[in-house]
Amino acid sequence: MYKRVIITILVISFMVTACSHYDEIQKNAKESTAGDDESHNSGQNCMNCHSKGGNIEAVRAGGWWNIAGTAYQSGRVAKEGSIELWTGPNRTGSLIYKLAIDELGNFYTGKIVDFKGGAFPVLVDKNGNMNKAMQSSTLNGACNSCHGVSTKVISFN
């Protein structure tokens, strides 16, 4: 009898944890959209604040980003286009995720994106044409942790 009560409590605890608000957060996760101008700090590493161990106020106000960065065009922030992540280089394999670039040149999402196996980012113009592509894969979405620091900024040709 005692054993059954403990097992029942464990099963209920597991179910409550598994059915948490996580699914709701993912369904309503913030994400950049074309024409939006709510983002900020273009060019900075978004993950300095919008991540575990980052600025708690930034996370509460904006979100916890899984992909984030800034794109440029002609020396200014890009105001249109998108970033795509593919399983292979130069838009080969399968499309993993696509994010719009907002009015301040930023792109970001709080949605979970699977980077296992690596992802090949592609910069896409407003007409859907590939403009530039990373030839090496990445295992994370903190784009400005390298771009603008140890490598060139993300920029349209």
Residue frames as a rotation matrix with the C-alpha (Angstrom) as fourth column:
MET 1
0.564 0.825 0.000 0.00
0.825 -0.564 0.000 0.00
0.000 0.000 -1.000 0.00
TYR 2
0.516 -0.460 -0.723 2.72
0.134 -0.790 0.598 2.46
-0.846 -0.406 -0.346 1.02
LYS 3
-0.550 -0.766 0.333 4.68
0.389 0.117 0.914 1.61
-0.739 0.632 0.234 -2.11
ARG 4
-0.122 0.624 0.772 1.64
0.989 0.012 0.146 2.37
0.082 0.781 -0.619 -4.32
VAL 5
0.804 0.410 -0.432 1.19
0.493 -0.865 0.097 5.80
-0.333 -0.291 -0.897 -2.75
ILE 6
0.052 -0.879 -0.474 4.82
-0.002 -0.475 0.880 6.71
-0.999 -0.045 -0.026 -3.40
ILE 7
-0.669 -0.263 0.695 4.62
0.632 0.291 0.718 5.52
-0.391 0.920 -0.029 -7.02
THR 8
0.308 0.870 0.386 1.39
0.949 -0.310 -0.058 7.46
0.069 0.384 -0.921 -7.54
ILE 9
0.712 -0.103 -0.695 2.97
0.200 -0.918 0.341 10.63
-0.673 -0.382 -0.633 -6.13
LEU 10
-0.375 -0.925 -0.059 6.00
0.112 -0.108 0.988 10.20
-0.920 0.364 0.144 -8.38
VAL 11
-0.459 0.282 0.842 3.83
0.882 0.260 0.393 9.66
-0.108 0.923 -0.368 -11.46
ILE 12
0.665 0.746 -0.032 1.70
0.744 -0.666 -0.060 12.73
-0.066 0.016 -0.998 -10.68
SER 13
0.397 -0.609 -0.687 4.84
0.056 -0.731 0.681 14.82
-0.916 -0.309 -0.256 -10.07
PHE 14
-0.637 -0.649 0.415 6.27
0.408 0.173 0.896 13.74
-0.654 0.741 0.154 -13.41
MET 15
-0.090 0.699 0.709 3.02
0.992 -0.002 0.127 14.56
0.090 0.715 -0.693 -15.22
VAL 16
0.789 0.364 -0.495 2.80
0.463 -0.882 0.089 18.03
-0.404 -0.299 -0.864 -13.66
THR 17
-0.021 -0.896 -0.444 6.40
-0.041 -0.443 0.896 18.76
-0.999 0.037 -0.027 -14.65
ALA 18
-0.680 -0.249 0.690 5.95
0.592 0.368 0.717 17.40
-0.432 0.896 -0.103 -18.17
CYS 19
0.056 0.806 0.589 2.78
0.941 -0.240 0.239 19.43
0.334 0.541 -0.772 -18.71
SER 20
-0.248 -0.228 -0.942 4.25
0.678 -0.735 -0.001 22.70
-0.692 -0.638 0.337 -17.46
HIS 21
0.669 0.500 -0.549 3.84
0.068 -0.778 -0.625 26.06
-0.740 0.381 -0.555 -19.14
TYR 22
-0.389 -0.921 -0.007 6.86
0.006 -0.010 1.000 25.28
-0.921 0.389 0.010 -21.35
ASP 23
-0.428 0.285 0.858 4.66
0.872 0.381 0.308 24.37
-0.239 0.880 -0.412 -24.34
GLU 24
0.679 0.730 -0.075 2.74
0.703 -0.677 -0.217 27.63
-0.209 0.095 -0.973 -23.98
ILE 25
0.343 -0.657 -0.672 5.98
-0.114 -0.739 0.664 29.63
-0.932 -0.151 -0.328 -23.83
GLN 26
-0.659 -0.638 0.397 7.22
0.271 0.291 0.918 27.98
-0.701 0.713 -0.019 -27.02
LYS 27
-0.024 0.749 0.663 3.91
0.992 0.098 -0.076 28.55
-0.122 0.656 -0.745 -28.78
ASN 28
0.896 0.432 0.099 4.05
0.436 -0.900 -0.020 32.26
0.080 0.061 -0.995 -27.92
ALA 29
0.090 -0.946 -0.312 7.83
0.792 -0.122 0.598 32.78
-0.604 -0.301 0.738 -28.02
LYS 30
0.631 0.060 -0.774 8.89
-0.214 -0.945 -0.248 36.20
-0.746 0.322 -0.583 -29.25
GLU 31
0.001 -0.593 0.805 10.46
0.834 0.445 0.327 36.39
-0.552 0.671 0.494 -32.67
SER 32
-0.637 -0.289 -0.715 11.65
-0.090 -0.893 0.442 39.11
-0.766 0.345 0.542 -35.03
THR 33
0.253 0.734 0.630 9.24
0.768 0.243 -0.592 40.12
-0.588 0.634 -0.503 -37.78
ALA 34
-0.506 -0.398 0.765 9.69
0.826 -0.480 0.296 42.22
0.249 0.782 0.571 -40.91
GLY 35
-0.051 0.461 0.886 8.96
0.236 -0.856 0.459 45.89
0.970 0.233 -0.065 -40.28
ASP 36
0.785 0.330 -0.524 9.08
0.549 0.022 0.836 45.56
0.287 -0.944 -0.164 -36.49
ASP 37
0.067 -0.795 0.603 11.20
-0.024 -0.605 -0.796 48.10
0.997 0.039 -0.059 -34.58
GLU 38
0.876 0.358 0.323 10.94
-0.327 -0.050 0.944 46.82
0.354 -0.932 0.073 -30.99
SER 39
0.606 -0.712 -0.354 14.44
0.763 0.647 0.006 45.31
0.225 -0.274 0.935 -30.82
HIS 40
0.939 -0.339 0.051 17.51
-0.338 -0.890 0.306 47.20
-0.058 -0.304 -0.951 -29.63
ASN 41
0.352 -0.907 0.230 21.30
-0.477 0.038 0.878 47.23
-0.805 -0.419 -0.419 -29.34
SER 42
0.996 0.020 -0.087 21.99
-0.088 0.403 -0.911 46.40
0.017 0.915 0.403 -32.98
GLY 43
0.401 -0.897 -0.184 25.41
-0.411 0.003 -0.912 44.86
0.819 0.441 -0.367 -33.47
GLN 44
-0.244 -0.479 0.843 25.87
-0.969 0.077 -0.237 43.72
0.049 -0.874 -0.483 -29.88
ASN 45
-0.822 -0.043 -0.567 25.90
-0.063 0.998 0.016 40.09
0.566 0.049 -0.823 -28.78
CYS 46
0.015 0.960 0.279 22.23
-0.634 -0.207 0.745 39.63
0.773 -0.188 0.606 -27.86
MET 47
0.437 0.159 -0.885 23.08
0.304 0.900 0.312 36.55
0.846 -0.405 0.346 -25.80
ASN 48
-0.729 -0.680 0.084 24.99
0.183 -0.311 -0.933 38.69
0.660 -0.664 0.350 -23.27
CYS 49
-0.728 0.534 0.429 21.59
-0.681 -0.489 -0.546 39.64
-0.082 -0.689 0.720 -21.86
HIS 50
0.238 0.949 -0.206 19.00
-0.971 0.238 -0.022 37.36
0.028 0.205 0.978 -23.47
SER 51
0.062 -0.244 -0.968 20.26
-0.224 0.942 -0.252 34.03
0.973 0.232 0.003 -22.13
LYS 52
0.819 0.117 -0.561 20.72
0.454 0.466 0.760 31.96
0.350 -0.877 0.328 -19.02
GLY 53
0.074 -0.808 -0.584 22.99
0.938 -0.143 0.317 33.96
-0.340 -0.571 0.747 -16.75
GLY 54
-0.487 -0.196 0.851 22.21
0.628 -0.755 0.186 37.14
0.606 0.625 0.491 -18.70
ASN 55
-0.945 0.190 0.267 20.30
-0.294 -0.852 -0.434 40.21
0.145 -0.489 0.860 -17.59
ILE 56
-0.726 0.687 -0.019 17.15
0.612 0.634 -0.473 39.00
-0.313 -0.355 -0.881 -15.81
GLU 57
-0.112 0.697 -0.709 15.25
-0.060 -0.716 -0.695 42.19
-0.992 -0.035 0.122 -16.71
ALA 58
-0.496 -0.132 -0.858 16.11
-0.834 -0.202 0.514 41.76
-0.241 0.970 -0.010 -20.40
VAL 59
-0.977 0.145 -0.155 14.92
0.097 0.954 0.284 38.17
0.189 0.263 -0.946 -20.30
ARG 60
-0.458 0.856 -0.238 11.67
0.581 0.086 -0.809 39.15
-0.673 -0.509 -0.537 -18.56
ALA 61
-0.012 0.459 -0.888 10.99
-0.336 -0.839 -0.429 42.06
-0.942 0.293 0.165 -20.91
GLY 62
-0.042 -0.094 -0.995 12.17
-0.984 -0.170 0.058 40.56
-0.174 0.981 -0.086 -24.18
GLY 63
0.922 0.356 -0.154 12.89
-0.378 0.913 -0.153 36.91
0.087 0.199 0.976 -23.93
TRP 64
0.134 -0.846 0.515 15.58
-0.321 0.455 0.831 34.29
-0.937 -0.277 -0.211 -23.90
TRP 65
0.530 0.088 -0.844 16.94
-0.835 -0.119 -0.537 34.05
-0.147 0.989 0.010 -27.43
ASN 66
0.505 -0.341 0.793 18.08
0.175 0.940 0.293 30.83
-0.845 -0.009 0.534 -29.09
ILE 67
-0.105 -0.541 0.835 19.11
0.994 -0.090 0.066 32.60
0.039 0.836 0.547 -32.30
ALA 68
0.826 0.368 -0.427 19.95
0.389 -0.920 -0.040 36.30
-0.408 -0.133 -0.903 -32.47
GLY 69
-0.315 -0.944 0.096 22.13
0.808 -0.213 0.549 38.70
-0.498 0.251 0.830 -34.39
THR 70
0.374 0.337 -0.864 22.29
-0.096 -0.913 -0.397 41.75
-0.923 0.231 -0.309 -36.63
ALA 71
0.090 -0.296 0.951 22.56
0.942 0.335 0.015 42.05
-0.323 0.894 0.309 -40.41
TYR 72
-0.065 -0.238 -0.969 23.95
0.004 -0.971 0.238 45.02
-0.998 0.011 0.064 -42.34
GLN 73
0.365 0.122 0.923 23.64
0.913 0.144 -0.381 46.43
-0.180 0.982 -0.059 -45.85
SER 74
0.286 -0.357 0.889 25.86
0.517 -0.724 -0.457 49.16
0.807 0.591 -0.022 -47.30
GLY 75
-0.690 -0.719 0.090 27.36
0.271 -0.372 -0.888 49.94
0.672 -0.588 0.451 -43.88
ARG 76
-0.495 0.617 0.612 23.96
-0.842 -0.513 -0.163 50.40
0.214 -0.596 0.774 -42.19
VAL 77
-0.629 0.338 0.700 21.63
-0.198 0.801 -0.565 47.97
-0.752 -0.494 -0.437 -40.51
ALA 78
-0.929 0.370 -0.025 19.62
0.112 0.345 0.932 45.97
0.354 0.863 -0.362 -43.02
LYS 79
-0.622 0.767 0.158 15.89
-0.685 -0.435 -0.584 46.67
-0.380 -0.471 0.796 -42.92
GLU 80
0.562 0.805 -0.192 14.67
-0.801 0.471 -0.369 43.62
-0.207 0.361 0.909 -44.80
GLY 81
-0.144 -0.552 -0.821 15.54
-0.656 0.675 -0.338 40.08
0.741 0.490 -0.460 -45.72
SER 82
0.839 0.431 0.333 15.93
-0.536 0.548 0.642 36.98
0.094 -0.717 0.691 -43.59
ILE 83
-0.418 -0.886 0.199 18.29
-0.908 0.413 -0.067 34.45
-0.023 -0.208 -0.978 -42.12
GLU 84
0.721 0.581 -0.377 17.82
-0.589 0.801 0.107 30.77
0.364 0.145 0.920 -42.91
LEU 85
-0.206 -0.737 0.644 19.45
-0.848 0.463 0.258 27.78
-0.488 -0.493 -0.720 -41.24
TRP 86
0.578 0.321 -0.750 20.02
-0.729 0.617 -0.297 24.69
0.368 0.719 0.590 -43.39
THR 87
0.822 -0.269 0.501 21.36
-0.110 0.790 0.603 21.20
-0.558 -0.551 0.620 -42.69
GLY 88
0.254 -0.757 0.602 23.80
0.914 0.392 0.106 21.58
-0.316 0.523 0.791 -45.61
PRO 89
-0.501 -0.535 -0.680 25.85
0.305 -0.845 0.439 24.44
-0.810 0.013 0.586 -47.12
ASN 90
-0.942 0.031 -0.335 24.43
-0.289 -0.587 0.756 26.85
-0.174 0.809 0.562 -49.71
ARG 91
-0.149 0.989 0.002 20.77
-0.942 -0.141 -0.306 26.02
-0.302 -0.047 0.952 -49.04
THR 92
-0.320 0.032 -0.947 21.19
-0.483 0.854 0.192 22.28
0.815 0.519 -0.258 -49.38
GLY 93
-0.916 0.077 -0.393 19.64
0.337 0.677 -0.654 19.59
0.216 -0.732 -0.646 -47.24
SER 94
0.052 0.987 -0.151 16.64
0.889 0.023 0.457 20.64
0.455 -0.158 -0.876 -45.20
LEU 95
-0.222 0.011 0.975 15.56
-0.192 -0.981 -0.033 24.06
0.956 -0.194 0.220 -43.99
ILE 96
-0.582 -0.044 -0.812 15.82
0.731 0.408 -0.546 24.07
0.355 -0.912 -0.206 -40.19
TYR 97
0.142 0.586 -0.798 14.53
0.804 -0.538 -0.252 27.57
-0.577 -0.606 -0.548 -39.48
LYS 98
-0.308 -0.178 0.935 13.87
0.745 -0.656 0.121 30.96
0.592 0.734 0.334 -41.10
LEU 99
0.024 0.238 -0.971 13.88
0.842 -0.529 -0.109 34.33
-0.539 -0.815 -0.213 -39.33
ALA 100
0.632 0.247 0.735 12.90
0.629 -0.717 -0.301 37.76
0.452 0.652 -0.608 -40.65
ILE 101
-0.614 -0.770 -0.174 15.26
0.775 -0.547 -0.317 40.71
0.149 -0.330 0.932 -40.22
ASP 102
0.364 0.813 -0.454 13.48
0.879 -0.462 -0.121 43.60
-0.308 -0.355 -0.883 -38.48
GLU 103
0.877 0.103 0.470 13.72
0.310 -0.868 -0.388 47.38
0.368 0.486 -0.793 -39.11
LEU 104
0.747 -0.628 0.218 16.76
-0.625 -0.552 0.552 47.66
-0.227 -0.549 -0.805 -36.83
GLY 105
0.078 -0.738 -0.670 18.68
-0.833 0.321 -0.451 44.92
0.548 0.593 -0.590 -38.63
ASN 106
-0.601 -0.328 0.729 18.09
-0.755 0.531 -0.384 42.40
-0.260 -0.782 -0.567 -35.86
PHE 107
0.118 0.615 -0.779 16.79
-0.522 0.706 0.478 38.85
0.845 0.351 0.405 -36.05
TYR 108
-0.798 -0.335 0.501 15.93
-0.594 0.302 -0.745 36.75
0.098 -0.893 -0.440 -33.01
THR 109
0.152 0.877 -0.456 13.76
-0.411 0.475 0.778 33.95
0.899 0.069 0.433 -31.70
GLY 110
-0.262 -0.112 0.959 12.90
-0.957 0.157 -0.243 32.44
-0.124 -0.981 -0.148 -28.36
LYS 111
0.805 0.576 -0.142 11.77
-0.593 0.792 -0.148 29.22
0.027 0.203 0.979 -30.04
ILE 112
0.222 -0.708 0.671 13.87
-0.269 0.617 0.740 26.11
-0.937 -0.345 -0.054 -29.55
VAL 113
0.701 -0.135 -0.701 15.97
-0.699 0.065 -0.712 25.40
0.142 0.989 -0.049 -32.63
ASP 114
0.830 -0.355 0.430 17.83
0.141 0.880 0.454 22.11
-0.539 -0.316 0.780 -32.97
PHE 115
0.551 -0.722 -0.418 21.50
-0.833 -0.501 -0.233 22.73
-0.041 0.477 -0.878 -33.76
LYS 116
0.200 -0.524 0.828 22.63
-0.239 0.794 0.560 19.12
-0.950 -0.309 0.034 -33.34
GLY 117
0.301 -0.194 0.934 24.59
0.827 0.540 -0.154 18.12
-0.475 0.819 0.323 -36.40
GLY 118
-0.689 -0.603 -0.402 25.27
0.391 -0.777 0.494 21.80
-0.610 0.184 0.771 -37.10
ALA 119
0.545 0.830 0.119 23.41
0.630 -0.311 -0.712 24.41
-0.553 0.463 -0.692 -39.10
PHE 120
-0.570 -0.692 0.443 24.55
0.806 -0.366 0.465 26.39
-0.159 0.622 0.766 -42.13
PRO 121
0.081 0.611 -0.788 23.28
0.375 -0.751 -0.544 30.01
-0.923 -0.251 -0.290 -42.01
VAL 122
-0.457 -0.105 0.884 22.25
0.884 -0.166 0.437 31.78
0.101 0.981 0.168 -45.20
LEU 123
-0.537 0.259 -0.802 21.53
0.068 -0.935 -0.348 35.49
-0.841 -0.241 0.485 -45.67
VAL 124
-0.363 0.552 0.750 18.49
0.922 0.328 0.205 35.91
-0.133 0.766 -0.629 -47.94
ASP 125
-0.999 -0.015 0.030 17.39
0.021 -0.978 0.209 39.13
0.027 0.210 0.977 -49.66
LYS 126
-0.508 0.860 -0.044 13.84
-0.526 -0.350 -0.776 40.52
-0.683 -0.371 0.630 -49.69
ASN 127
0.099 0.532 -0.841 13.06
-0.987 0.162 -0.014 38.56
0.128 0.831 0.541 -52.89
GLY 128
0.812 0.244 0.531 14.05
-0.415 0.881 0.229 35.24
-0.411 -0.406 0.816 -51.32
ASN 129
0.749 -0.605 -0.270 17.39
-0.053 0.352 -0.935 34.95
0.660 0.714 0.232 -53.14
MET 130
0.655 -0.619 -0.433 20.49
0.723 0.348 0.597 33.67
-0.219 -0.704 0.675 -51.38
ASN 131
0.911 -0.366 0.190 22.89
-0.289 -0.896 -0.337 36.56
0.294 0.252 -0.922 -50.89
LYS 132
-0.210 -0.970 0.120 25.61
-0.821 0.108 -0.560 35.00
0.531 -0.216 -0.820 -48.71
ALA 133
0.840 0.438 -0.321 26.11
-0.215 0.811 0.544 31.68
0.499 -0.387 0.775 -47.01
MET 134
0.236 -0.749 0.619 28.38
-0.905 0.062 0.421 30.46
-0.354 -0.659 -0.663 -44.24
GLN 135
0.228 -0.232 -0.946 30.46
-0.664 0.673 -0.325 27.58
0.712 0.703 0.000 -45.56
SER 136
-0.837 -0.417 -0.356 31.01
-0.004 0.654 -0.756 26.11
0.548 -0.631 -0.549 -42.11
SER 137
0.153 0.939 -0.307 28.32
0.408 0.222 0.886 24.93
0.900 -0.261 -0.349 -39.76
THR 138
-0.563 -0.223 0.796 27.53
-0.578 -0.582 -0.572 26.39
0.590 -0.782 0.199 -36.37
LEU 139
-0.522 0.341 -0.782 26.27
0.576 0.817 -0.028 24.71
0.630 -0.465 -0.623 -33.24
ASN 140
-0.311 0.469 -0.826 24.66
0.793 -0.352 -0.498 27.80
-0.525 -0.810 -0.263 -31.67
GLY 141
0.290 0.601 0.745 22.65
0.899 -0.438 0.003 30.88
0.328 0.669 -0.667 -32.56
ALA 142
0.561 -0.182 -0.808 24.72
0.415 -0.782 0.465 33.59
-0.716 -0.596 -0.363 -30.85
CYS 143
0.657 -0.241 0.714 25.65
0.732 -0.025 -0.681 35.15
0.182 0.970 0.160 -34.20
ASN 144
0.700 -0.362 0.616 27.15
-0.197 -0.926 -0.320 38.38
0.686 0.103 -0.720 -32.85
SER 145
0.837 -0.511 0.198 29.41
-0.096 0.219 0.971 36.50
-0.539 -0.831 0.135 -30.47
CYS 146
-0.044 -0.851 0.523 31.70
0.751 0.317 0.579 36.04
-0.659 0.418 0.625 -33.51
HIS 147
0.032 0.114 0.993 30.34
0.910 -0.413 0.018 38.37
0.412 0.903 -0.117 -36.22
GLY 148
0.688 0.109 0.717 31.58
-0.015 -0.986 0.164 41.86
0.725 -0.123 -0.677 -35.50
VAL 149
0.814 -0.469 0.343 34.14
-0.405 -0.034 0.914 40.50
-0.417 -0.882 -0.217 -33.02
SER 150
-0.111 -0.893 0.436 36.45
-0.166 0.449 0.878 37.90
-0.980 0.025 -0.198 -34.59
THR 151
-0.525 0.012 0.851 34.80
0.798 0.355 0.487 37.73
-0.296 0.935 -0.196 -38.03
LYS 152
-0.957 0.168 0.237 33.16
-0.015 -0.843 0.538 40.25
0.290 0.511 0.809 -40.33
VAL 153
-0.513 0.856 0.065 29.66
-0.471 -0.217 -0.855 41.47
-0.717 -0.469 0.515 -39.54
ILE 154
-0.317 0.535 0.783 26.79
0.731 0.664 -0.158 39.75
-0.604 0.523 -0.601 -41.31
SER 155
-0.241 0.125 -0.962 26.36
-0.332 -0.943 -0.039 41.92
-0.912 0.310 0.269 -44.39
PHE 156
0.718 0.531 0.450 24.57
0.328 0.311 -0.892 41.77
-0.613 0.788 0.049 -47.73
ASN 157
-0.298 -0.798 0.525 26.80
0.879 -0.014 0.478 42.04
-0.374 0.603 0.705 -50.83
